[in-house]
Amino acid sequence: MTRKQLLQLSEYSIRLLTDRRMLAGLVRWPVFSFTSYRIVSRLRKQGIAIGTLIDVGANIGQFAVSCAKLYPGVEIFSYEPHPAVFSRLARLADSLPGFTAYNCALGDCPGVAELTINTHSHSSSLLRLNDRHKQAFPDAREAATVQVKVNTLDDEFRGRRLKGPVLLKLDVQGYEARVLTGARELLSQVDWLILEASFRPLYEGEVVFTELFDLLRSWAFELVCPIGMLEDPFTEEILQMDVLFRPRQRT
């Protein structure tokens, strides 16, 4: 275990001793993630309300469960294209009120695409791993491919009025720009946007943070703050961060 990992483990141990809700989540929640809990807890502490969560790239529901537990009554729409991972997400959705799960990918146009399934399910993507990703995370290897359905968020929610405030969370491994392009109508209802952005590409064809920032600014969204980050375990270079955006004041 590296020094960085030991320090992180110590930090989690201290938080477990001081944060009773975190300890309860670790013991009692059906799915628990320290990272998801920290992000959602920070939103709550900052006074950010959530009435609807649209969770794109839901994996097995770690972020969704944190929202469900810290924001009682929230409506959740989760999207996960990985077939085996989705089976766990679907069972979770059946066990919680107001939680609906969809087995499809999101992008800029409807159709079918090839999902590259990686040994670490979180890194599965519609894009291929590049050398920088493999260098930082050598255990993340491409294991298989599968054809998956792709839709747009605009098609998914057209004509539906969502309960506000609406949080759109994207964790789609380099495909964020495509998902946002297919959500131009939906963004008019979004009050908060969280996305994972890389400073250098970790996937082939990935749009990096500076480009995402410019794109969202052109659509009248503004950067609020970073709320999480991912470091290279060998060099400690910050590779990615989870970033919170909101629309500029609407009239």
C-alpha positions in Angstrom: 0.0 0.0 0.0 1.4 3.4 -1.0 1.9 6.3 1.5 -1.0 8.1 -0.3 -3.3 5.2 0.2 -2.4 4.9 3.9 -3.1 8.6 4.4 -6.5 8.2 2.6 -7.3 5.2 4.8 -6.5 7.2 7.9 -8.7 10.0 6.7 -11.6 7.6 6.2 -11.1 6.1 9.6 -11.2 9.5 11.3 -14.3 10.5 9.4 -16.0 7.2 10.4 -15.4 8.0 14.0 -16.7 11.6 13.7 -19.5 11.3 11.1 -22.3 9.1 12.4 -24.3 9.2 9.2 -21.3 7.9 7.2 -20.8 5.1 9.7 -24.5 4.2 9.4 -24.3 4.3 5.6 -21.3 1.9 5.6 -23.1 -0.6 7.8 -26.8 -0.3 6.7 -27.0 1.1 3.2 -27.4 -1.4 0.4 -24.5 0.2 -1.5 -22.0 2.5 -0.1 -19.1 4.5 -1.6 -16.9 6.9 0.4 -16.4 9.1 -2.7 -20.1 9.4 -3.5 -21.0 10.0 0.1 -18.5 12.8 0.4 -19.7 14.5 -2.7 -23.4 14.3 -1.8 -22.7 15.3 1.8 -20.8 18.4 0.6 -23.8 19.4 -1.5 -26.1 19.1 1.5 -23.8 21.0 3.7 -23.6 23.8 1.1 -27.4 24.1 1.3 -28.0 22.7 -2.2 -31.5 21.1 -2.4 -32.3 18.2 -4.8 -35.8 17.1 -5.9 -34.7 15.0 -8.9 -31.5 13.2 -9.6 -30.6 12.2 -13.2 -27.7 9.8 -12.7 -25.9 9.1 -16.0 -23.2 6.4 -15.6 -24.8 5.0 -12.4 -22.7 1.9 -12.1 -24.3 -0.1 -9.2 -26.0 2.9 -7.7 -23.4 4.3 -5.3 -24.2 8.0 -6.0 -27.9 7.4 -6.3 -28.1 5.7 -2.9 -26.2 8.5 -1.2 -28.7 11.0 -2.7 -31.7 8.8 -1.7 -30.4 8.6 1.9 -29.3 12.2 2.3 -32.2 13.7 0.4 -35.3 11.8 1.4 -38.1 12.0 -1.2 -35.7 12.6 -4.2 -36.8 11.1 -7.5 -34.0 9.2 -9.2 -33.5 8.2 -12.8 -30.4 6.1 -13.2 -28.7 5.1 -16.5 -26.1 2.3 -16.9 -25.3 0.5 -20.1 -23.0 -2.3 -18.7 -25.4 -5.4 -18.8 -23.9 -7.2 -15.7 -23.6 -4.0 -13.7 -27.1 -3.0 -14.6 -28.6 -6.2 -13.2 -27.3 -5.1 -9.7 -28.6 -1.5 -10.3 -32.0 -2.8 -11.3 -32.4 -4.9 -8.1 -31.4 -1.9 -6.1 -33.9 0.4 -7.9 -36.7 -2.2 -7.1 -35.9 -1.9 -3.4 -36.1 1.9 -3.1 -39.0 4.2 -3.6 -38.9 6.8 -6.4 -35.9 5.0 -8.1 -36.0 4.0 -11.8 -33.1 2.4 -13.7 -32.6 2.2 -17.4 -30.2 -0.1 -19.2 -28.9 2.2 -21.9 -26.1 4.6 -22.7 -26.6 8.3 -23.3 -25.1 10.3 -26.1 -25.7 12.9 -28.8 -27.9 10.8 -31.0 -30.0 7.6 -30.7 -28.6 4.3 -32.0 -26.4 1.5 -31.1 -22.8 1.7 -30.0 -19.9 -0.6 -28.8 -19.3 -0.5 -25.1 -15.8 -1.5 -24.1 -16.0 -3.4 -20.8 -13.0 -3.0 -18.6 -11.7 -5.1 -15.7 -12.6 -2.2 -13.5 -16.3 -1.7 -14.2 -16.1 2.0 -13.4 -13.8 2.6 -16.3 -16.0 0.9 -19.0 -16.8 3.4 -21.7 -18.0 4.0 -25.3 -14.4 5.2 -25.8 -11.2 3.2 -25.7 -8.6 3.5 -23.0 -5.5 5.4 -24.0 -1.9 4.9 -23.0 -2.1 7.6 -20.3 -4.9 5.8 -18.6 -3.1 2.4 -18.8 0.1 4.0 -17.4 -1.7 5.4 -14.3 -4.0 2.5 -13.7 -2.3 -0.7 -15.1 -5.0 -2.9 -13.6 -7.7 -1.3 -15.7 -7.7 -3.5 -18.9 -10.1 -3.9 -21.7 -11.8 -7.3 -21.3 -14.6 -7.4 -23.8 -17.0 -5.4 -26.0 -20.8 -5.4 -26.2 -23.4 -3.6 -28.3 -25.6 -1.3 -26.3 -28.6 0.9 -26.9 -27.8 4.6 -27.0 -30.4 7.4 -26.5 -30.3 11.1 -25.8 -31.4 12.8 -22.6 -33.7 15.0 -24.6 -35.5 12.0 -26.0 -35.7 10.4 -22.6 -37.3 13.4 -20.9 -39.1 15.3 -23.7 -42.4 16.5 -22.5 -41.8 15.6 -18.9 -41.7 18.3 -16.2 -39.3 17.3 -13.5 -39.6 18.0 -9.8 -37.0 20.7 -8.9 -34.4 21.4 -8.1 -32.9 19.0 -10.7 -29.3 17.6 -10.4 -27.8 16.1 -13.5 -24.7 13.9 -12.7 -22.5 12.6 -15.4 -19.8 10.0 -14.9 -19.4 8.6 -18.4 -15.7 8.1 -18.8 -14.8 10.8 -21.4 -18.2 10.9 -23.1 -19.5 13.9 -21.3 -19.6 16.3 -24.2 -21.6 13.9 -26.3 -24.2 13.4 -23.5 -24.5 17.2 -23.0 -25.0 17.8 -26.7 -27.9 15.4 -26.6 -29.4 17.2 -23.6 -29.8 20.8 -24.8 -33.5 20.8 -24.1 -33.2 19.1 -20.7 -30.6 21.5 -19.5 -33.3 24.2 -19.3 -34.7 22.3 -16.3 -31.3 21.5 -14.7 -30.4 23.5 -11.6 -27.1 21.8 -10.8 -24.7 19.8 -13.0 -21.9 17.5 -11.7 -19.5 16.0 -14.2 -16.2 14.3 -14.2 -13.6 16.1 -16.3 -10.0 15.1 -17.2 -7.2 17.6 -17.5 -5.5 15.4 -20.1 -7.3 12.7 -22.1 -7.6 9.3 -20.5 -9.7 7.9 -23.3 -9.3 8.1 -27.1 -11.3 11.1 -28.3 -12.1 12.4 -24.8 -13.0 16.1 -24.4 -11.0 17.6 -21.6 -11.9 20.1 -18.8 -11.0 23.3 -20.6 -13.2 22.4 -23.6 -16.1 21.3 -21.4 -15.8 24.5 -19.5 -15.9 26.6 -22.7 -18.9 24.5 -24.0 -20.9 25.0 -20.8 -20.1 28.6 -20.6 -21.4 29.1 -24.2 -24.6 27.5 -22.9 -24.9 29.9 -20.0 -23.6 27.6 -17.3 -21.0 28.8 -14.8 -18.5 26.9 -12.7 -19.2 26.8 -9.0 -16.4 24.7 -7.6 -14.5 21.4 -7.7 -16.0 18.8 -5.3 -13.7 15.8 -5.8 -10.6 14.7 -7.6 -8.6 11.7 -8.9 -4.9 11.5 -8.7 -2.3 9.4 -10.5 -1.4 6.9 -7.7 2.3 7.0 -8.8 3.0 10.6 -9.5 0.1 12.3 -7.6 -0.7 14.4 -10.6 -4.4 15.4 -10.5 -5.9 13.6 -13.5 -9.6 14.3 -13.1 -11.9 16.3 -10.9 -15.7 16.2 -10.2 -16.9 19.7 -10.9 -20.1 21.5 -10.0 -21.8 23.8 -12.4 -25.1 25.8 -12.4 -26.9 27.9 -14.9 -26.3 31.6 -14.8 -29.3 33.4 -13.4 -32.4 32.7 -15.4 -35.1 35.3 -16.2 
